[in-house]
Amino acid sequence: MIREGDRIAVGVSGGKDSLTLLVALRQLQEFYPEKFHLEAITITMGIGDFDLTPVRELCRNIGVNYTVEETVIGKIIFEERKEKNPCSLCANMRRGALHNITKALGCNKIALAHHRDDAIETLLLSTFYEGRLHTFSPVTYLDRKDLYMIRPLIYTEEKEVRAFVKEYGLTIVKSPCHIDGYTKRQDIKTMLKEMTKEKRDIKSNIFGAIKRSGIDGWKE
């Protein structure tokens, strides 16, 4: 995932997952045998109250250069297009902006903070709503941009991320998105929570199936 001389752009939303990833990678730099460089990047949506002061302070404290790319993606989606199901388009537009600034900063890899629960939820979302077996892989090569997308937290459970945030006292910045917490992904989270009450290892079973399936570049 990480090799000598890599320049890694960390996508930072201000949420618990991305802040955990940023701090973890910065700590990894201290003892990892292969040297790599970090850049922190936030793509704004141009809507709502989005105070990034805590993220700026964190980056300054840990010694990571921080770039904020201002966009009007939120206004395009919610005000101009008035999308009824905006998540997919928003993700694509933010991803494109992230790719561009990553290249501009001379980075060859993008680190995203998707964890184990995200992989499980994405598989179920794709199965239920798209009729296909798909989830994101630990490493993806983007040939059009000549970039590698890595997900260092992919084997980390969401509860472990919460514990990390609490342990290190990280300040979370709330998403300005109008529908944050009211999405199909949230519905899947709720469903899994209810199912886990009856069968505690259900998420472990699903994740095990992902690893054994060989889909999307996964290997056990």
C-alpha positions as CSV (number, residue, x, y, z in Angstrom):
1,M,0.0,0.0,0.0
2,I,2.8,2.4,1.0
3,R,6.2,2.4,-0.6
4,E,9.5,4.4,-0.4
5,G,9.1,7.9,-1.8
6,D,5.3,7.9,-2.0
7,R,3.6,11.3,-1.8
8,I,0.2,10.6,-0.2
9,A,-2.7,13.0,-0.3
10,V,-5.1,12.2,2.6
11,G,-8.7,13.1,1.9
12,V,-9.9,14.9,5.0
13,S,-13.6,15.6,5.5
14,G,-13.3,16.7,9.1
15,G,-15.2,13.6,10.2
16,K,-14.0,10.9,12.7
17,D,-12.8,8.5,10.0
18,S,-10.6,10.9,8.0
19,L,-9.1,12.5,11.1
20,T,-8.2,9.1,12.5
21,L,-6.6,8.2,9.2
22,L,-4.6,11.4,9.1
23,V,-3.2,11.0,12.6
24,A,-2.5,7.3,12.2
25,L,-0.5,7.9,9.0
26,R,1.4,10.7,10.6
27,Q,2.3,8.4,13.5
28,L,3.2,5.6,11.0
29,Q,5.8,7.9,9.5
30,E,7.7,7.9,12.7
31,F,8.6,4.2,12.5
32,Y,7.7,2.9,9.1
33,P,10.9,1.6,7.3
34,E,10.0,3.2,4.0
35,K,9.8,7.0,4.0
36,F,6.7,8.8,2.6
37,H,5.3,12.3,2.5
38,L,1.8,13.4,3.6
39,E,-0.5,16.1,2.3
40,A,-3.9,16.8,3.9
41,I,-6.7,17.9,1.5
42,T,-10.3,19.1,2.2
43,I,-12.8,19.6,-0.7
44,T,-15.5,22.0,0.5
45,M,-19.1,21.9,-0.9
46,G,-19.8,25.6,-0.8
47,I,-22.8,25.3,1.5
48,G,-23.6,25.6,5.2
49,D,-21.5,26.4,8.1
50,F,-18.2,24.6,7.7
51,D,-15.6,25.8,10.1
52,L,-12.3,24.0,9.5
53,T,-10.4,25.6,12.3
54,P,-10.0,22.4,14.3
55,V,-8.6,20.6,11.2
56,R,-6.1,23.4,10.5
57,E,-4.9,23.3,14.1
58,L,-4.5,19.6,14.0
59,C,-2.5,19.7,10.8
60,R,-0.3,22.4,12.2
61,N,0.2,20.5,15.4
62,I,1.2,17.3,13.7
63,G,3.2,19.0,11.0
64,V,1.2,18.1,7.9
65,N,0.7,20.6,5.1
66,Y,-3.1,21.3,4.7
67,T,-4.8,22.4,1.5
68,V,-8.5,23.5,1.3
69,E,-10.0,23.3,-2.2
70,E,-13.1,25.6,-2.3
71,T,-15.9,24.3,-4.6
72,V,-19.6,25.0,-5.2
73,I,-20.5,21.3,-5.6
74,G,-23.2,21.6,-3.0
75,K,-24.9,24.5,-4.7
76,I,-24.8,22.8,-8.0
77,I,-26.4,19.6,-6.6
78,F,-29.0,21.1,-4.2
79,E,-29.8,24.5,-5.7
80,E,-29.2,24.3,-9.4
81,R,-30.0,20.6,-10.2
82,K,-32.2,20.0,-7.2
83,E,-31.1,16.3,-7.2
84,K,-33.5,13.9,-5.4
85,N,-30.8,11.3,-4.9
86,P,-27.6,13.5,-4.7
87,C,-25.1,11.2,-3.1
88,S,-23.7,9.5,-6.2
89,L,-23.2,12.7,-8.2
90,C,-21.8,14.5,-5.2
91,A,-19.3,11.7,-4.5
92,N,-18.2,11.7,-8.2
93,M,-17.7,15.5,-8.3
94,R,-15.8,15.6,-5.0
95,R,-13.7,12.7,-6.1
96,G,-12.8,14.5,-9.4
97,A,-11.8,17.6,-7.4
98,L,-9.7,15.6,-5.1
99,H,-7.9,13.8,-8.0
100,N,-7.1,17.2,-9.6
101,I,-5.7,18.8,-6.4
102,T,-3.8,15.6,-5.6
103,K,-2.0,15.8,-9.0
104,A,-1.4,19.5,-8.6
105,L,0.4,18.8,-5.3
106,G,2.6,16.2,-7.0
107,C,1.2,13.2,-5.1
108,N,1.0,9.8,-6.5
109,K,-1.5,8.2,-4.0
110,I,-4.7,9.2,-2.4
111,A,-5.6,7.8,1.0
112,L,-9.3,7.5,1.9
113,A,-10.7,6.7,5.3
114,H,-13.1,3.9,4.4
115,H,-13.1,1.3,7.1
116,R,-14.4,-2.3,7.4
117,D,-18.0,-1.2,8.1
118,D,-18.0,1.0,5.0
119,A,-16.9,-1.9,2.8
120,I,-19.8,-4.1,4.2
121,E,-22.4,-1.4,3.8
122,T,-21.2,-0.6,0.2
123,L,-21.6,-4.3,-0.7
124,L,-25.2,-4.4,0.6
125,L,-26.0,-1.0,-1.0
126,S,-24.8,-2.3,-4.4
127,T,-26.6,-5.6,-4.0
128,F,-29.9,-4.1,-2.9
129,Y,-30.1,-1.0,-5.1
130,E,-27.9,-1.8,-8.1
131,G,-28.3,-5.6,-8.4
132,R,-24.5,-6.2,-8.5
133,L,-21.9,-7.5,-6.2
134,H,-19.5,-4.7,-5.6
135,T,-17.5,-2.9,-2.9
136,F,-14.3,-0.8,-2.9
137,S,-11.0,-2.5,-2.7
138,P,-8.0,-1.8,-0.4
139,V,-6.0,-0.5,-3.4
140,T,-7.3,0.8,-6.7
141,Y,-5.3,2.1,-9.7
142,L,-6.8,5.1,-11.5
143,D,-5.3,4.8,-15.0
144,R,-6.8,8.0,-16.3
145,K,-5.1,10.0,-13.6
146,D,-2.1,7.7,-13.0
147,L,-3.0,7.7,-9.3
148,Y,-3.3,4.9,-6.7
149,M,-6.2,5.1,-4.3
150,I,-5.5,3.4,-1.0
151,R,-7.7,2.6,2.1
152,P,-5.4,2.0,5.1
153,L,-8.3,1.6,7.5
154,I,-10.1,-1.1,5.5
155,Y,-9.6,-3.7,8.2
156,T,-10.5,-1.4,11.0
157,E,-13.9,-1.5,12.6
158,E,-15.9,1.7,13.0
159,K,-16.1,1.2,16.8
160,E,-12.2,1.2,16.8
161,V,-12.3,4.5,15.0
162,R,-14.6,6.0,17.6
163,A,-12.3,4.7,20.4
164,F,-9.3,6.3,18.7
165,V,-11.1,9.7,18.4
166,K,-12.0,9.6,22.0
167,E,-8.5,8.5,23.1
168,Y,-6.7,11.3,21.2
169,G,-9.4,14.0,21.8
170,L,-9.9,14.8,18.1
171,T,-12.3,17.5,17.4
172,I,-14.9,16.5,14.7
173,V,-16.2,19.0,12.2
174,K,-19.8,18.3,11.3
175,S,-20.7,17.8,7.6
176,P,-22.6,20.7,6.1
177,C,-24.5,18.3,3.8
178,H,-28.3,18.8,4.1
179,I,-29.0,15.0,4.1
180,D,-26.1,13.8,6.3
181,G,-27.6,11.0,8.3
182,Y,-30.7,10.6,6.1
183,T,-29.3,8.4,3.3
184,K,-29.7,4.8,2.1
185,R,-26.3,4.1,3.7
186,Q,-27.8,5.2,7.0
187,D,-30.7,2.8,6.4
188,I,-28.2,0.0,5.9
189,K,-26.4,0.9,9.1
190,T,-29.6,0.7,11.0
191,M,-30.5,-2.6,9.4
192,L,-27.2,-4.1,10.3
193,K,-27.4,-2.9,13.8
194,E,-30.8,-4.6,14.3
195,M,-29.5,-7.8,12.7
196,T,-26.4,-7.8,14.9
197,K,-28.6,-8.0,17.9
198,E,-29.7,-11.5,16.9
199,K,-26.5,-12.6,15.4
200,R,-23.4,-10.8,16.7
201,D,-21.0,-12.1,14.1
202,I,-23.0,-11.1,11.1
203,K,-20.7,-8.3,10.0
204,S,-17.7,-10.5,10.4
205,N,-19.3,-13.1,8.2
206,I,-20.1,-10.6,5.5
207,F,-16.6,-9.2,5.6
208,G,-15.2,-12.7,5.4
209,A,-17.3,-13.3,2.3
210,I,-15.9,-10.1,0.7
211,K,-12.3,-11.3,1.3
212,R,-13.0,-14.8,-0.1
213,S,-15.1,-13.6,-3.1
214,G,-12.2,-12.1,-5.1
215,I,-14.5,-9.2,-6.2
216,D,-13.0,-5.8,-7.0
217,G,-9.4,-6.9,-6.4
218,W,-10.0,-8.5,-3.0
219,K,-7.7,-11.3,-1.8
220,E,-8.0,-13.2,1.4
